[in-house]
Amino acid sequence: MKSPIEYLRFHRLASFVIGIALGSVVAVFAQDTTISAGASNPPKEEGKFRKSELIELIKLDPTIRLDVRYAKSNNFVGRPLYKEERAFLQRPAAEALVKAHRSLKQYGYGLLIFDGYRPWRVTKLFWDVTPAALKKFVANPANGSRHNRGCAVDLSLFDLKTGKEISMPSEYDEMTDRAYPTYTGGTDEQRRMRDLLKQEMEKQGFTVFSIEWWHFDYNNWREYPILDIDFSEIK
């Protein structure tokens, strides 16, 4: 028998899958004017960019924990999208993340990483499978994602004593108003944990995304190009 929490998670996932199915049908009849329907390659960008220097997070600090959902099936697409459970960021962002992780230790917490650098083709897939009404929660591939540049990270907290993930006002990748970093619902403790995460990340130069408490952008993301390479290609 499922616990109440397991039942709630299952119910949310089932509802969202149904929504995707319905949204896919609607998408056949609706054209989004912000991206070419046949676009299959990353957008071409003009200007000078910094050389990419993607760093694997756990090589900077092995005490950072990983739960890379897109390497598993417990994500909103429902199947693994990465071949390896690894997380990378551009070096300045990675080093700042490590500082946030170490600062959190004074409170008894550490960082739990859901995703870092994301190949452009995965961003394109997210856009294609997400219903029109929920597209604000995914990046438009015509513009690329800050994840594609290696300057965005999805993460939460874990308890250093128990190793357990900390409860937040919403689940990761939950496409509801509970995901907003300004959401006033949930418990006092959940909001306190969410705000602690935001506080420590912002101290290190990250900015929380306005509708996702778990998504943080590093302040120099504009300086890096959109990438579409596999983890195995990162040296």
Contacts in CASP RR format, 6 or more apart in sequence:
PFRMAT RR
TARGET T0000
AUTHOR 0000-0000-0000
METHOD contacts of the structure
MODEL  1
MKSPIEYLRFHRLASFVIGIALGSVVAVFAQDTTISAGASNPPKEEGKFR
KSELIELIKLDPTIRLDVRYAKSNNFVGRPLYKEERAFLQRPAAEALVKA
HRSLKQYGYGLLIFDGYRPWRVTKLFWDVTPAALKKFVANPANGSRHNRG
CAVDLSLFDLKTGKEISMPSEYDEMTDRAYPTYTGGTDEQRRMRDLLKQE
MEKQGFTVFSIEWWHFDYNNWREYPILDIDFSEIK
2 10 0 8 1.000
9 171 0 8 1.000
12 171 0 8 1.000
12 174 0 8 1.000
13 76 0 8 1.000
16 76 0 8 1.000
16 175 0 8 1.000
17 78 0 8 1.000
19 131 0 8 1.000
20 76 0 8 1.000
20 129 0 8 1.000
20 130 0 8 1.000
20 131 0 8 1.000
22 131 0 8 1.000
23 131 0 8 1.000
23 132 0 8 1.000
23 133 0 8 1.000
24 129 0 8 1.000
24 131 0 8 1.000
26 131 0 8 1.000
26 132 0 8 1.000
27 131 0 8 1.000
27 132 0 8 1.000
30 132 0 8 1.000
31 37 0 8 1.000
32 132 0 8 1.000
32 135 0 8 1.000
34 140 0 8 1.000
34 142 0 8 1.000
35 127 0 8 1.000
35 140 0 8 1.000
35 141 0 8 1.000
35 142 0 8 1.000
36 142 0 8 1.000
39 124 0 8 1.000
39 141 0 8 1.000
39 142 0 8 1.000
40 124 0 8 1.000
41 228 0 8 1.000
42 120 0 8 1.000
42 141 0 8 1.000
42 144 0 8 1.000
42 148 0 8 1.000
42 226 0 8 1.000
42 227 0 8 1.000
42 228 0 8 1.000
43 141 0 8 1.000
43 142 0 8 1.000
43 143 0 8 1.000
43 144 0 8 1.000
43 226 0 8 1.000
45 225 0 8 1.000
45 226 0 8 1.000
49 223 0 8 1.000
49 224 0 8 1.000
49 225 0 8 1.000
50 90 0 8 1.000
50 220 0 8 1.000
50 223 0 8 1.000
50 224 0 8 1.000
52 90 0 8 1.000
52 150 0 8 1.000
52 224 0 8 1.000
52 225 0 8 1.000
52 227 0 8 1.000
53 90 0 8 1.000
53 91 0 8 1.000
54 88 0 8 1.000
54 89 0 8 1.000
54 90 0 8 1.000
54 91 0 8 1.000
54 117 0 8 1.000
54 150 0 8 1.000
54 227 0 8 1.000
54 234 0 8 1.000
55 88 0 8 1.000
55 89 0 8 1.000
55 90 0 8 1.000
55 91 0 8 1.000
55 94 0 8 1.000
55 95 0 8 1.000
56 86 0 8 1.000
56 87 0 8 1.000
56 88 0 8 1.000
56 234 0 8 1.000
57 64 0 8 1.000
57 66 0 8 1.000
57 87 0 8 1.000
57 88 0 8 1.000
57 89 0 8 1.000
57 94 0 8 1.000
57 97 0 8 1.000
57 98 0 8 1.000
57 113 0 8 1.000
57 116 0 8 1.000
58 64 0 8 1.000
58 66 0 8 1.000
58 87 0 8 1.000
60 94 0 8 1.000
60 95 0 8 1.000
60 98 0 8 1.000
61 98 0 8 1.000
61 101 0 8 1.000
61 102 0 8 1.000
63 101 0 8 1.000
63 110 0 8 1.000
64 97 0 8 1.000
64 98 0 8 1.000
64 101 0 8 1.000
64 110 0 8 1.000
64 111 0 8 1.000
64 113 0 8 1.000
65 110 0 8 1.000
65 111 0 8 1.000
65 112 0 8 1.000
65 113 0 8 1.000
65 158 0 8 1.000
65 163 0 8 1.000
66 85 0 8 1.000
66 86 0 8 1.000
66 87 0 8 1.000
66 112 0 8 1.000
66 113 0 8 1.000
67 112 0 8 1.000
67 113 0 8 1.000
67 114 0 8 1.000
67 165 0 8 1.000
68 82 0 8 1.000
68 85 0 8 1.000
68 86 0 8 1.000
68 87 0 8 1.000
68 113 0 8 1.000
68 114 0 8 1.000
68 115 0 8 1.000
69 75 0 8 1.000
69 114 0 8 1.000
69 115 0 8 1.000
69 172 0 8 1.000
69 173 0 8 1.000
70 77 0 8 1.000
70 80 0 8 1.000
70 81 0 8 1.000
70 82 0 8 1.000
70 115 0 8 1.000
70 118 0 8 1.000
70 122 0 8 1.000
71 80 0 8 1.000
71 81 0 8 1.000
71 82 0 8 1.000
71 83 0 8 1.000
71 84 0 8 1.000
71 85 0 8 1.000
71 86 0 8 1.000
72 80 0 8 1.000
72 85 0 8 1.000
73 79 0 8 1.000
73 80 0 8 1.000
75 81 0 8 1.000
75 173 0 8 1.000
76 173 0 8 1.000
76 175 0 8 1.000
77 125 0 8 1.000
77 126 0 8 1.000
77 129 0 8 1.000
81 122 0 8 1.000
81 125 0 8 1.000
82 122 0 8 1.000
82 231 0 8 1.000
83 230 0 8 1.000
83 231 0 8 1.000
83 232 0 8 1.000
84 231 0 8 1.000
84 232 0 8 1.000
86 231 0 8 1.000
87 113 0 8 1.000
87 115 0 8 1.000
87 116 0 8 1.000
87 117 0 8 1.000
87 153 0 8 1.000
88 94 0 8 1.000
88 116 0 8 1.000
88 117 0 8 1.000
88 150 0 8 1.000
88 231 0 8 1.000
88 234 0 8 1.000
89 97 0 8 1.000
89 116 0 8 1.000
89 117 0 8 1.000
89 150 0 8 1.000
89 151 0 8 1.000
89 153 0 8 1.000
89 218 0 8 1.000
90 117 0 8 1.000
90 149 0 8 1.000
90 150 0 8 1.000
90 151 0 8 1.000
90 218 0 8 1.000
90 220 0 8 1.000
90 224 0 8 1.000
92 218 0 8 1.000
92 220 0 8 1.000
93 150 0 8 1.000
93 151 0 8 1.000
93 153 0 8 1.000
93 206 0 8 1.000
93 218 0 8 1.000
93 220 0 8 1.000
93 221 0 8 1.000
96 204 0 8 1.000
96 205 0 8 1.000
96 206 0 8 1.000
96 218 0 8 1.000
97 111 0 8 1.000
97 153 0 8 1.000
97 204 0 8 1.000
97 206 0 8 1.000
99 204 0 8 1.000
100 111 0 8 1.000
100 200 0 8 1.000
100 201 0 8 1.000
100 203 0 8 1.000
100 204 0 8 1.000
100 206 0 8 1.000
101 110 0 8 1.000
101 111 0 8 1.000
103 200 0 8 1.000
103 203 0 8 1.000
103 204 0 8 1.000
104 110 0 8 1.000
104 111 0 8 1.000
104 157 0 8 1.000
104 196 0 8 1.000
104 200 0 8 1.000
105 160 0 8 1.000
107 196 0 8 1.000
108 159 0 8 1.000
108 160 0 8 1.000
108 161 0 8 1.000
109 157 0 8 1.000
109 158 0 8 1.000
109 159 0 8 1.000
109 160 0 8 1.000
109 166 0 8 1.000
109 196 0 8 1.000
110 157 0 8 1.000
110 158 0 8 1.000
110 160 0 8 1.000
111 155 0 8 1.000
111 156 0 8 1.000
111 157 0 8 1.000
111 158 0 8 1.000
112 155 0 8 1.000
112 156 0 8 1.000
112 157 0 8 1.000
112 158 0 8 1.000
112 165 0 8 1.000
112 166 0 8 1.000
113 153 0 8 1.000
113 154 0 8 1.000
113 155 0 8 1.000
114 154 0 8 1.000
114 155 0 8 1.000
114 156 0 8 1.000
114 172 0 8 1.000
114 173 0 8 1.000
114 214 0 8 1.000
115 147 0 8 1.000
115 153 0 8 1.000
115 154 0 8 1.000
116 147 0 8 1.000
116 150 0 8 1.000
116 152 0 8 1.000
116 153 0 8 1.000
116 154 0 8 1.000
117 147 0 8 1.000
117 148 0 8 1.000
117 150 0 8 1.000
117 227 0 8 1.000
117 234 0 8 1.000
118 145 0 8 1.000
118 147 0 8 1.000
118 148 0 8 1.000
118 150 0 8 1.000
118 152 0 8 1.000
119 148 0 8 1.000
119 227 0 8 1.000
119 228 0 8 1.000
119 229 0 8 1.000
119 230 0 8 1.000
120 141 0 8 1.000
120 144 0 8 1.000
120 145 0 8 1.000
120 148 0 8 1.000
120 226 0 8 1.000
120 227 0 8 1.000
120 228 0 8 1.000
121 228 0 8 1.000
123 138 0 8 1.000
123 139 0 8 1.000
123 141 0 8 1.000
123 144 0 8 1.000
123 145 0 8 1.000
123 147 0 8 1.000
123 148 0 8 1.000
124 141 0 8 1.000
126 138 0 8 1.000
126 139 0 8 1.000
127 135 0 8 1.000
127 138 0 8 1.000
127 139 0 8 1.000
127 140 0 8 1.000
127 141 0 8 1.000
130 137 0 8 1.000
130 138 0 8 1.000
134 175 0 8 1.000
136 211 0 8 1.000
137 173 0 8 1.000
137 175 0 8 1.000
137 179 0 8 1.000
137 211 0 8 1.000
137 212 0 8 1.000
139 145 0 8 1.000
139 146 0 8 1.000
139 147 0 8 1.000
139 148 0 8 1.000
144 226 0 8 1.000
145 152 0 8 1.000
145 226 0 8 1.000
146 152 0 8 1.000
146 217 0 8 1.000
146 221 0 8 1.000
147 154 0 8 1.000
148 226 0 8 1.000
148 227 0 8 1.000
148 228 0 8 1.000
149 221 0 8 1.000
149 224 0 8 1.000
149 225 0 8 1.000
149 226 0 8 1.000
149 227 0 8 1.000
150 221 0 8 1.000
150 224 0 8 1.000
150 227 0 8 1.000
151 217 0 8 1.000
151 218 0 8 1.000
151 220 0 8 1.000
151 221 0 8 1.000
151 224 0 8 1.000
152 215 0 8 1.000
152 216 0 8 1.000
152 217 0 8 1.000
152 218 0 8 1.000
152 221 0 8 1.000
153 206 0 8 1.000
153 215 0 8 1.000
153 216 0 8 1.000
153 218 0 8 1.000
154 172 0 8 1.000
154 212 0 8 1.000
154 214 0 8 1.000
154 215 0 8 1.000
154 216 0 8 1.000
155 197 0 8 1.000
155 214 0 8 1.000
155 216 0 8 1.000
156 165 0 8 1.000
156 166 0 8 1.000
156 168 0 8 1.000
156 172 0 8 1.000
156 197 0 8 1.000
156 214 0 8 1.000
157 165 0 8 1.000
157 166 0 8 1.000
157 193 0 8 1.000
157 196 0 8 1.000
157 197 0 8 1.000
158 164 0 8 1.000
158 165 0 8 1.000
158 166 0 8 1.000
159 166 0 8 1.000
166 193 0 8 1.000
167 187 0 8 1.000
167 189 0 8 1.000
167 190 0 8 1.000
167 193 0 8 1.000
168 190 0 8 1.000
168 193 0 8 1.000
168 194 0 8 1.000
168 213 0 8 1.000
168 214 0 8 1.000
169 178 0 8 1.000
169 179 0 8 1.000
169 183 0 8 1.000
169 185 0 8 1.000
169 186 0 8 1.000
169 187 0 8 1.000
169 190 0 8 1.000
169 191 0 8 1.000
169 194 0 8 1.000
169 213 0 8 1.000
170 176 0 8 1.000
170 178 0 8 1.000
170 179 0 8 1.000
170 183 0 8 1.000
170 213 0 8 1.000
172 214 0 8 1.000
177 183 0 8 1.000
178 185 0 8 1.000
178 186 0 8 1.000
179 211 0 8 1.000
179 212 0 8 1.000
179 213 0 8 1.000
179 214 0 8 1.000
180 210 0 8 1.000
180 211 0 8 1.000
180 212 0 8 1.000
180 213 0 8 1.000
181 194 0 8 1.000
181 198 0 8 1.000
181 208 0 8 1.000
181 209 0 8 1.000
181 210 0 8 1.000
181 211 0 8 1.000
181 212 0 8 1.000
181 213 0 8 1.000
183 191 0 8 1.000
183 213 0 8 1.000
184 191 0 8 1.000
185 191 0 8 1.000
194 213 0 8 1.000
197 213 0 8 1.000
198 208 0 8 1.000
198 213 0 8 1.000
201 208 0 8 1.000
201 216 0 8 1.000
202 208 0 8 1.000
205 218 0 8 1.000
205 219 0 8 1.000
206 216 0 8 1.000
206 217 0 8 1.000
206 218 0 8 1.000
206 219 0 8 1.000
207 216 0 8 1.000
207 217 0 8 1.000
207 219 0 8 1.000
208 215 0 8 1.000
208 216 0 8 1.000
209 215 0 8 1.000
209 216 0 8 1.000
209 217 0 8 1.000
END
